[in-house]
Amino acid sequence: MYMGDMFDQSLHLIRYLNAVASFFIWLKFLYFFRIFRNFGHLISTIMEVINDMRVFMMILTLSLFAFSGTFFILAQNNEPKEGDEEIFAKGSYIMAFM
């Protein structure tokens, strides 16, 4: 592995982290809108809906991991074809999830 590959990988990681940070900054910005009378009840409603969906999102995430694990195990028997991305051939569970 030479320096170009390491730089490209770190650049991709930095972009992912910037995207996640940007998402949370916008959520925080939305949270500060509560001080305005017109937006306060709307933001409170959104927060209540998010809190009520917590159990559903946990079940959805669990079932998503279950299916990704199942397909990862099943794909281990497949031979990669020419021109196909070898996601499952790398043996990475995270890549199978994506």
Buried (B, 14 or more C-beta within 10 A) or exposed (E): EEEEEEEEEEEEEEEEEEEEEEEEEEEEEBEEEBEEEEEEEEBEEBEEEEEEEEEEEEEEEEEEEEEBEEEBEEEEEEEEEEEEEEBBBEEEEEBBEE
